[in-house]
């Protein structure tokens, strides 16, 4: 069993921006900011609709926490993509 750090040192590279976890984190961050701003600027008439709970604010905060967790996961455990060498192999076991 090999760890991802040793694979990256042997010729692999990380997926970076193309990692789906980064895309999901960015989307949740954008929607979380929008909901948090809407919740923070809501008037009393809006708060009366949902039993006095500012659901937009709480959902926005929850989405922002989820985005941070996904971003940390993508940053701490990056996906390593093997780089092909000149012989056409994956380069994973080449020395």
Secondary structure, 3 states (H helix, E strand, C coil): CCCHHHHHHCCEEECHHHCHHHHHHHHHHHHHHHHHHHHHCCCHHHHHHHCCCCHHHHHHHHHHHHHHHHHHHHHHCCCEEECCCCCCCCCCCCC
